[in-house]
Amino acid sequence: MVVSNEPPDSKFAYVVLVARRARQLMAGGRPMVDNPKNHKYTRVAEEEMQKKMLEFELPESMDSSDEDAKRKKG
């Protein structure tokens, strides 16, 4: 696992991480941003991601050869 605070390149991973953080805010979590631009949970979570305040774990990327082999099988 790789720990990062850079927004992921994958749009899917980005959306999943922002949604997960938005759920934490909805459950009573405190925003890490002082004076958020918007008060909607998803927008606050997205602002936190853009400002690199969220830390998360991503799986280590696979070799391109492994990726190609999986594509050919599937």
DSSP file (Angstrom, degrees, kcal/mol; ACC not computed):
  #  RESIDUE AA STRUCTURE BP1 BP2  ACC     N-H-->O    O-->H-N    N-H-->O    O-->H-N    TCO  KAPPA ALPHA  PHI   PSI    X-CA   Y-CA   Z-CA
    1    1 A M              0   0    0      0, 0.0     2,-0.5     0, 0.0    56,-0.0   0.000 360.0 360.0 360.0 141.8    0.0    0.0    0.0
    2    2 A V  E     -A   58   0A   0     56,-3.6    56,-3.0     2,-0.0     2,-0.4  -0.951 360.0-144.8-113.7 125.7    1.1    3.5   -0.8
    3    3 A V  E     +A   57   0A   0     -2,-0.5     2,-0.3    54,-0.2    54,-0.2  -0.765  32.9 160.5 -90.1 133.2    0.1    6.4    1.4
    4    4 A S  E     -A   56   0A   0     52,-2.9    52,-2.6    -2,-0.4    -2,-0.0  -0.958  41.8-165.9-146.8 160.9   -0.5    9.6   -0.4
    5    5 A N        +     0   0    0     -2,-0.3    49,-0.3    50,-0.2    -1,-0.1   0.260  63.8 107.1-128.1   5.1   -2.2   13.0   -0.2
    6    6 A E  S    S-     0   0    0      1,-0.1    44,-0.1    47,-0.1     3,-0.1  -0.648  85.0-101.3 -78.6 137.3   -2.0   13.8   -3.9
    7    7 A P        -     0   0    0      0, 0.0    -1,-0.1     0, 0.0    -2,-0.1  -0.382  46.7-108.9 -57.3 134.6   -5.3   13.6   -5.7
    8    8 A P        -     0   0    0      0, 0.0     6,-0.1     0, 0.0    -4,-0.0  -0.278  11.9-131.3 -67.6 153.3   -5.3   10.2   -7.6
    9    9 A D  S    S+     0   0    0     -3,-0.1     2,-0.3     4,-0.1     3,-0.0   0.828  86.8  86.5 -70.6 -32.9   -5.1   10.2  -11.4
   10   10 A S     >  -     0   0    0      1,-0.2     4,-2.2     2,-0.0     5,-0.1  -0.544  69.4-151.6 -73.8 126.2   -8.1    7.9  -11.7
   11   11 A K  H  > S+     0   0    0     -2,-0.3     4,-2.5     2,-0.2     5,-0.2   0.875  97.8  54.7 -64.0 -36.5  -11.4    9.7  -11.8
   12   12 A F  H  > S+     0   0    0      2,-0.2     4,-2.4     1,-0.2    -1,-0.2   0.945 109.3  45.6 -62.3 -48.7  -13.1    6.7  -10.2
   13   13 A A  H  > S+     0   0    0      1,-0.2     4,-2.5     2,-0.2     5,-0.2   0.889 111.7  53.8 -62.1 -39.3  -10.6    6.6   -7.3
   14   14 A Y  H  X S+     0   0    0     -4,-2.2     4,-2.5     1,-0.2     5,-0.2   0.939 110.7  45.2 -60.1 -48.6  -11.0   10.4   -6.9
   15   15 A V  H  X S+     0   0    0     -4,-2.5     4,-2.5     1,-0.2     5,-0.2   0.902 112.6  51.2 -63.6 -42.1  -14.8   10.2   -6.7
   16   16 A V  H  X S+     0   0    0     -4,-2.4     4,-2.3     2,-0.2    -1,-0.2   0.925 112.4  46.0 -62.4 -44.8  -14.7    7.2   -4.2
   17   17 A L  H  X S+     0   0    0     -4,-2.5     4,-2.2     2,-0.2    -2,-0.2   0.911 113.9  47.4 -66.5 -42.6  -12.3    9.0   -1.9
   18   18 A V  H  X S+     0   0    0     -4,-2.5     4,-2.5    -5,-0.2    -1,-0.2   0.905 112.8  49.9 -65.5 -40.6  -14.3   12.3   -2.0
   19   19 A A  H  X S+     0   0    0     -4,-2.5     4,-2.2    -5,-0.2    -2,-0.2   0.902 109.6  51.1 -64.1 -40.9  -17.5   10.4   -1.3
   20   20 A R  H  X S+     0   0    0     -4,-2.3     4,-1.6    -5,-0.2    -1,-0.2   0.915 112.6  45.9 -62.7 -42.7  -16.0    8.5    1.6
   21   21 A R  H  X S+     0   0    0     -4,-2.2     4,-2.1     2,-0.2    -2,-0.2   0.888 109.5  55.0 -67.7 -38.4  -14.8   11.8    3.1
   22   22 A A  H  X S+     0   0    0     -4,-2.5     4,-2.4     1,-0.2    -2,-0.2   0.890 105.9  52.6 -61.5 -39.1  -18.2   13.4    2.5
   23   23 A R  H  X S+     0   0    0     -4,-2.2     4,-1.7     2,-0.2    -1,-0.2   0.886 107.1  52.4 -63.5 -38.2  -19.8   10.6    4.4
   24   24 A Q  H  <>S+     0   0    0     -4,-1.6     5,-2.5     2,-0.2    -2,-0.2   0.910 110.4  47.8 -62.7 -41.1  -17.4   11.2    7.3
   25   25 A L  H ><5S+     0   0    0     -4,-2.1     3,-1.5     1,-0.2    -2,-0.2   0.898 109.6  52.6 -66.0 -40.2  -18.5   14.9    7.3
   26   26 A M  H 3<5S+     0   0    0     -4,-2.4    -1,-0.2     1,-0.3    -2,-0.2   0.824 104.7  56.8 -63.8 -31.1  -22.1   14.0    7.2
   27   27 A A  T 3<5S-     0   0    0     -4,-1.7    -1,-0.3    -5,-0.2    -2,-0.2   0.418 136.4 -82.4 -82.6   2.4  -21.6   11.7   10.2
   28   28 A G  T < 5S+     0   0    0     -3,-1.5    -3,-0.2     1,-0.3    -2,-0.2   0.478  77.1 151.3 113.8   4.1  -20.3   14.7   12.2
   29   29 A G      < -     0   0    0     -5,-2.5    -1,-0.3    -6,-0.2    -8,-0.0  -0.328  46.3-117.1 -65.1 150.5  -16.6   14.9   11.2
   30   30 A R        -     0   0    0      1,-0.1    -1,-0.1     2,-0.0     2,-0.1  -0.724  27.8-110.8 -91.3 137.2  -15.1   18.4   11.3
   31   31 A P        -     0   0    0      0, 0.0    -1,-0.1     0, 0.0    14,-0.0  -0.380  13.9-148.9 -63.4 142.8  -13.9   20.0    8.1
   32   32 A M  S    S+     0   0    0     12,-0.1     2,-0.4     2,-0.1    13,-0.0   0.575  76.4  85.6 -86.4 -11.3  -10.1   20.4    7.8
   33   33 A V  S    S-     0   0    0     11,-0.0     2,-0.4     1,-0.0    15,-0.1  -0.769  78.6-132.3 -93.6 132.0  -10.5   23.5    5.8
   34   34 A D  S    S-     0   0    0     -2,-0.4    -2,-0.1     1,-0.3    -1,-0.0  -0.707  88.0  -1.6 -79.5 133.1  -11.0   26.8    7.5
   35   35 A N  S    S-     0   0    0     -2,-0.4    -1,-0.3     1,-0.1     0, 0.0   0.965  87.5-144.3  51.1  68.3  -13.9   28.8    6.0
   36   36 A P        -     0   0    0      0, 0.0    -1,-0.1     0, 0.0     8,-0.1  -0.272  12.0-127.4 -60.1 148.0  -14.9   26.3    3.2
   37   37 A K  S    S+     0   0    0      6,-0.1     2,-0.3     1,-0.1     7,-0.1   0.793  94.3  22.8 -65.8 -28.7  -16.1   28.0    0.0
   38   38 A N        -     0   0    0      2,-0.1    -1,-0.1     3,-0.0     9,-0.1  -0.950  66.8-142.5-137.7 153.9  -19.3   25.9    0.1
   39   39 A H        +     0   0    0     -2,-0.3     2,-0.3     4,-0.1    -2,-0.0   0.391  65.6 112.3-102.4   3.6  -21.1   24.1    2.9
   40   40 A K  S  > S-     0   0    0      1,-0.1     4,-2.3     2,-0.0     5,-0.2  -0.593  71.9-129.2 -75.0 138.8  -22.1   21.1    1.0
   41   41 A Y  H  > S+     0   0    0     -2,-0.3     4,-2.5     1,-0.2     5,-0.2   0.878 105.7  49.9 -58.3 -42.6  -20.3   18.0    2.3
   42   42 A T  H  > S+     0   0    0      1,-0.2     4,-2.2     2,-0.2    -1,-0.2   0.884 111.4  48.9 -67.0 -36.5  -19.1   16.8   -1.1
   43   43 A R  H  > S+     0   0    0      2,-0.2     4,-2.3     1,-0.2    -1,-0.2   0.885 111.2  49.5 -70.0 -37.8  -17.8   20.3   -2.0
   44   44 A V  H  X S+     0   0    0     -4,-2.3     4,-2.4     2,-0.2    -2,-0.2   0.934 112.2  48.5 -64.3 -45.5  -15.9   20.5    1.3
   45   45 A A  H  X S+     0   0    0     -4,-2.5     4,-2.0     1,-0.2    -2,-0.2   0.894 111.7  49.7 -61.4 -40.7  -14.4   17.1    0.8
   46   46 A E  H  X S+     0   0    0     -4,-2.2     4,-2.6     2,-0.2    -1,-0.2   0.892 109.6  51.0 -66.4 -39.6  -13.4   18.0   -2.7
   47   47 A E  H  X S+     0   0    0     -4,-2.3     4,-1.9     2,-0.2    -2,-0.2   0.901 109.2  51.3 -63.5 -40.7  -11.8   21.2   -1.5
   48   48 A E  H  <>S+     0   0    0     -4,-2.4     5,-2.8     2,-0.2     6,-0.6   0.899 110.7  49.1 -61.7 -40.7   -9.9   19.2    1.1
   49   49 A M  H ><5S+     0   0    0     -4,-2.0     3,-1.5     1,-0.2    -2,-0.2   0.924 110.4  49.7 -64.9 -44.8   -8.7   16.8   -1.6
   50   50 A Q  H 3<5S+     0   0    0     -4,-2.6    -1,-0.2     1,-0.3    -2,-0.2   0.830 110.2  50.5 -64.6 -31.9   -7.5   19.7   -3.9
   51   51 A K  T 3<5S-     0   0    0     -4,-1.9    -1,-0.3    -5,-0.2    -2,-0.2   0.324 114.4-119.7 -88.5   7.9   -5.6   21.3   -1.0
   52   52 A K  T < 5S+     0   0    0     -3,-1.5    -3,-0.2    -5,-0.1    -2,-0.1   0.852  74.2 130.4  58.5  40.2   -3.9   17.9   -0.3
   53   53 A M      < +     0   0    0     -5,-2.8     2,-0.4    -6,-0.1    -4,-0.2   0.642  47.8  83.7 -94.2 -18.0   -5.3   17.7    3.2
   54   54 A L        -     0   0    0     -6,-0.6     2,-0.5   -49,-0.3   -37,-0.0  -0.725  62.0-160.6 -90.6 133.5   -6.6   14.1    2.9
   55   55 A E        +     0   0    0     -2,-0.4     2,-0.3   -52,-0.0   -50,-0.2  -0.950  21.9 160.3-112.4 132.3   -4.3   11.2    3.4
   56   56 A F  E     -A    4   0A   0    -52,-2.6   -52,-2.9    -2,-0.5     2,-0.4  -0.941  36.1-113.4-147.2 164.9   -5.2    7.9    2.0
   57   57 A E  E     -A    3   0A   0     -2,-0.3   -54,-0.2   -54,-0.2    -2,-0.0  -0.875  26.2-173.6-105.6 134.8   -3.8    4.5    1.0
   58   58 A L  E     -A    2   0A   0    -56,-3.0   -56,-3.6    -2,-0.4     3,-0.1  -0.948  32.1-105.5-121.3 146.5   -3.7    3.3   -2.6
   59   59 A P        -     0   0    0      0, 0.0     3,-0.1     0, 0.0     2,-0.1  -0.396  47.9 -94.0 -66.0 149.1   -2.6   -0.2   -3.7
   60   60 A E        -     0   0    0      1,-0.1     2,-0.0    -2,-0.0     0, 0.0  -0.384  49.7-103.1 -62.4 140.1    0.8   -0.3   -5.4
   61   61 A S        -     0   0    0      1,-0.1     2,-0.1    -3,-0.1    -1,-0.1  -0.336  35.6-119.5 -68.3 147.5    0.4    0.0   -9.1
   62   62 A M        -     0   0    0      1,-0.1    -1,-0.1    -3,-0.1     2,-0.0  -0.440  31.8 -93.2 -82.9 158.5    0.8   -3.1  -11.1
   63   63 A D     >  -     0   0    0      1,-0.1     4,-2.1    -2,-0.1     5,-0.1  -0.385  32.0-122.9 -62.7 148.7    3.5   -3.7  -13.8
   64   64 A S  H  > S+     0   0    0      1,-0.2     4,-2.6     2,-0.2     5,-0.2   0.838 113.4  57.3 -64.6 -30.9    2.3   -2.8  -17.3
   65   65 A S  H  > S+     0   0    0      2,-0.2     4,-2.0     1,-0.2    -1,-0.2   0.897 107.3  47.3 -66.2 -39.5    3.1   -6.4  -18.3
   66   66 A D  H  > S+     0   0    0      2,-0.2     4,-2.0     1,-0.2    -2,-0.2   0.896 112.1  51.0 -64.9 -40.0    0.8   -7.8  -15.6
   67   67 A E  H  X S+     0   0    0     -4,-2.1     4,-2.0     1,-0.2    -2,-0.2   0.920 110.0  48.7 -63.9 -44.8   -1.9   -5.3  -16.7
   68   68 A D  H  X S+     0   0    0     -4,-2.6     4,-2.0     1,-0.2    -1,-0.2   0.892 109.7  52.4 -63.0 -40.0   -1.6   -6.4  -20.4
   69   69 A A  H  X S+     0   0    0     -4,-2.0     4,-1.6     1,-0.2    -1,-0.2   0.891 109.3  49.4 -63.7 -40.0   -1.7  -10.0  -19.5
   70   70 A K  H  X S+     0   0    0     -4,-2.0     4,-2.2     1,-0.2    -1,-0.2   0.880 109.1  52.6 -67.7 -37.4   -4.9   -9.5  -17.5
   71   71 A R  H  < S+     0   0    0     -4,-2.0    -1,-0.2     1,-0.2    -2,-0.2   0.903 108.7  50.0 -64.2 -40.2   -6.5   -7.6  -20.3
   72   72 A K  H  < S+     0   0    0     -4,-2.0    -1,-0.2     1,-0.2    -2,-0.2   0.849 113.1  46.4 -67.9 -33.8   -5.8  -10.4  -22.8
   73   73 A K  H  <        0   0    0     -4,-1.6    -1,-0.2     1,-0.2    -2,-0.2   0.884 360.0 360.0 -73.4 -39.0   -7.3  -13.0  -20.4
   74   74 A G     <        0   0    0     -4,-2.2    -1,-0.2    -5,-0.1    -2,-0.2   0.439 360.0 360.0 -90.8 360.0  -10.5  -11.0  -19.6
